[in-house]
Amino acid sequence: VEDRRIAQVIGLADSVPYNRFDTDSAENRRISITLLTDDAYKKMLDQNRRNFGNPGTQSELDLAPESVF
């Protein structure tokens, strides 16, 4: 998976445990990874540029997600 497709990575062990009776259980140690399609990534770039003062649409640029957040 390309880095630019990863929108979010969240650890879920303490917030949504599978095993509520044994919070240290290995089954609770997991993550959720949210991936973006190309269109969703471009829309996010354009929206962030509008919201944070970068005028114009420049979604053709090959920017890493770190530059957006």
CNS distance restraints for C-alpha pairs under 8 A (distance, minus, plus):
assign (resid   1 and name CA) (resid   5 and name CA) 7.02 0.50 0.50
assign (resid   1 and name CA) (resid   6 and name CA) 7.95 0.50 0.50
assign (resid   2 and name CA) (resid   6 and name CA) 7.36 0.50 0.50
assign (resid   3 and name CA) (resid  64 and name CA) 7.58 0.50 0.50
assign (resid   3 and name CA) (resid  65 and name CA) 7.54 0.50 0.50
assign (resid   4 and name CA) (resid  41 and name CA) 7.85 0.50 0.50
assign (resid   4 and name CA) (resid  63 and name CA) 7.97 0.50 0.50
assign (resid   4 and name CA) (resid  64 and name CA) 5.73 0.50 0.50
assign (resid   4 and name CA) (resid  65 and name CA) 5.40 0.50 0.50
assign (resid   5 and name CA) (resid  35 and name CA) 5.21 0.50 0.50
assign (resid   5 and name CA) (resid  36 and name CA) 4.79 0.50 0.50
assign (resid   5 and name CA) (resid  37 and name CA) 6.69 0.50 0.50
assign (resid   5 and name CA) (resid  38 and name CA) 7.52 0.50 0.50
assign (resid   5 and name CA) (resid  41 and name CA) 7.11 0.50 0.50
assign (resid   6 and name CA) (resid  33 and name CA) 7.09 0.50 0.50
assign (resid   6 and name CA) (resid  34 and name CA) 6.05 0.50 0.50
assign (resid   6 and name CA) (resid  35 and name CA) 4.63 0.50 0.50
assign (resid   6 and name CA) (resid  36 and name CA) 6.24 0.50 0.50
assign (resid   7 and name CA) (resid  33 and name CA) 7.63 0.50 0.50
assign (resid   7 and name CA) (resid  34 and name CA) 5.45 0.50 0.50
assign (resid   7 and name CA) (resid  35 and name CA) 5.48 0.50 0.50
assign (resid   7 and name CA) (resid  36 and name CA) 6.16 0.50 0.50
assign (resid   7 and name CA) (resid  65 and name CA) 7.82 0.50 0.50
assign (resid   8 and name CA) (resid  32 and name CA) 7.92 0.50 0.50
assign (resid   8 and name CA) (resid  33 and name CA) 5.82 0.50 0.50
assign (resid   8 and name CA) (resid  34 and name CA) 5.15 0.50 0.50
assign (resid   8 and name CA) (resid  35 and name CA) 7.30 0.50 0.50
assign (resid   9 and name CA) (resid  31 and name CA) 6.68 0.50 0.50
assign (resid   9 and name CA) (resid  32 and name CA) 5.68 0.50 0.50
assign (resid   9 and name CA) (resid  33 and name CA) 4.63 0.50 0.50
assign (resid   9 and name CA) (resid  34 and name CA) 6.51 0.50 0.50
assign (resid  10 and name CA) (resid  31 and name CA) 5.43 0.50 0.50
assign (resid  10 and name CA) (resid  32 and name CA) 5.23 0.50 0.50
assign (resid  10 and name CA) (resid  33 and name CA) 6.69 0.50 0.50
assign (resid  11 and name CA) (resid  29 and name CA) 7.66 0.50 0.50
assign (resid  11 and name CA) (resid  30 and name CA) 6.19 0.50 0.50
assign (resid  11 and name CA) (resid  31 and name CA) 4.45 0.50 0.50
assign (resid  11 and name CA) (resid  32 and name CA) 6.53 0.50 0.50
assign (resid  12 and name CA) (resid  16 and name CA) 5.32 0.50 0.50
assign (resid  12 and name CA) (resid  17 and name CA) 6.68 0.50 0.50
assign (resid  12 and name CA) (resid  28 and name CA) 7.26 0.50 0.50
assign (resid  12 and name CA) (resid  29 and name CA) 7.06 0.50 0.50
assign (resid  12 and name CA) (resid  30 and name CA) 5.98 0.50 0.50
assign (resid  12 and name CA) (resid  31 and name CA) 5.65 0.50 0.50
assign (resid  12 and name CA) (resid  32 and name CA) 7.11 0.50 0.50
assign (resid  13 and name CA) (resid  17 and name CA) 5.08 0.50 0.50
assign (resid  13 and name CA) (resid  18 and name CA) 7.90 0.50 0.50
assign (resid  13 and name CA) (resid  23 and name CA) 7.56 0.50 0.50
assign (resid  13 and name CA) (resid  28 and name CA) 4.67 0.50 0.50
assign (resid  13 and name CA) (resid  29 and name CA) 5.08 0.50 0.50
assign (resid  13 and name CA) (resid  30 and name CA) 6.26 0.50 0.50
assign (resid  13 and name CA) (resid  31 and name CA) 7.85 0.50 0.50
assign (resid  14 and name CA) (resid  23 and name CA) 7.42 0.50 0.50
assign (resid  14 and name CA) (resid  28 and name CA) 7.79 0.50 0.50
assign (resid  17 and name CA) (resid  23 and name CA) 6.78 0.50 0.50
assign (resid  17 and name CA) (resid  28 and name CA) 5.17 0.50 0.50
assign (resid  18 and name CA) (resid  27 and name CA) 6.63 0.50 0.50
assign (resid  18 and name CA) (resid  28 and name CA) 5.53 0.50 0.50
assign (resid  19 and name CA) (resid  23 and name CA) 6.21 0.50 0.50
assign (resid  19 and name CA) (resid  25 and name CA) 6.89 0.50 0.50
assign (resid  19 and name CA) (resid  27 and name CA) 7.05 0.50 0.50
assign (resid  19 and name CA) (resid  28 and name CA) 6.40 0.50 0.50
assign (resid  23 and name CA) (resid  28 and name CA) 6.80 0.50 0.50
assign (resid  24 and name CA) (resid  28 and name CA) 7.10 0.50 0.50
assign (resid  25 and name CA) (resid  29 and name CA) 7.44 0.50 0.50
assign (resid  36 and name CA) (resid  40 and name CA) 5.69 0.50 0.50
assign (resid  36 and name CA) (resid  41 and name CA) 5.74 0.50 0.50
assign (resid  37 and name CA) (resid  41 and name CA) 6.13 0.50 0.50
assign (resid  38 and name CA) (resid  42 and name CA) 6.29 0.50 0.50
assign (resid  39 and name CA) (resid  43 and name CA) 6.19 0.50 0.50
assign (resid  40 and name CA) (resid  44 and name CA) 6.08 0.50 0.50
assign (resid  41 and name CA) (resid  45 and name CA) 6.25 0.50 0.50
assign (resid  42 and name CA) (resid  46 and name CA) 6.21 0.50 0.50
assign (resid  42 and name CA) (resid  59 and name CA) 5.27 0.50 0.50
assign (resid  42 and name CA) (resid  60 and name CA) 7.97 0.50 0.50
assign (resid  43 and name CA) (resid  47 and name CA) 6.04 0.50 0.50
assign (resid  43 and name CA) (resid  59 and name CA) 7.83 0.50 0.50
assign (resid  44 and name CA) (resid  48 and name CA) 6.02 0.50 0.50
assign (resid  45 and name CA) (resid  49 and name CA) 6.15 0.50 0.50
assign (resid  45 and name CA) (resid  59 and name CA) 6.33 0.50 0.50
assign (resid  45 and name CA) (resid  68 and name CA) 6.57 0.50 0.50
assign (resid  46 and name CA) (resid  50 and name CA) 6.30 0.50 0.50
assign (resid  46 and name CA) (resid  56 and name CA) 7.89 0.50 0.50
assign (resid  46 and name CA) (resid  57 and name CA) 5.71 0.50 0.50
assign (resid  46 and name CA) (resid  58 and name CA) 7.10 0.50 0.50
assign (resid  46 and name CA) (resid  59 and name CA) 6.40 0.50 0.50
assign (resid  47 and name CA) (resid  51 and name CA) 6.08 0.50 0.50
assign (resid  48 and name CA) (resid  52 and name CA) 5.87 0.50 0.50
assign (resid  48 and name CA) (resid  68 and name CA) 6.97 0.50 0.50
assign (resid  49 and name CA) (resid  53 and name CA) 5.84 0.50 0.50
assign (resid  49 and name CA) (resid  54 and name CA) 4.51 0.50 0.50
assign (resid  49 and name CA) (resid  55 and name CA) 6.38 0.50 0.50
assign (resid  49 and name CA) (resid  56 and name CA) 7.64 0.50 0.50
assign (resid  49 and name CA) (resid  57 and name CA) 7.71 0.50 0.50
assign (resid  50 and name CA) (resid  54 and name CA) 5.89 0.50 0.50
assign (resid  50 and name CA) (resid  55 and name CA) 6.10 0.50 0.50
assign (resid  50 and name CA) (resid  56 and name CA) 7.63 0.50 0.50
assign (resid  63 and name CA) (resid  67 and name CA) 6.57 0.50 0.50
assign (resid  63 and name CA) (resid  68 and name CA) 7.82 0.50 0.50
assign (resid  64 and name CA) (resid  68 and name CA) 7.33 0.50 0.50
assign (resid  65 and name CA) (resid  69 and name CA) 6.62 0.50 0.50
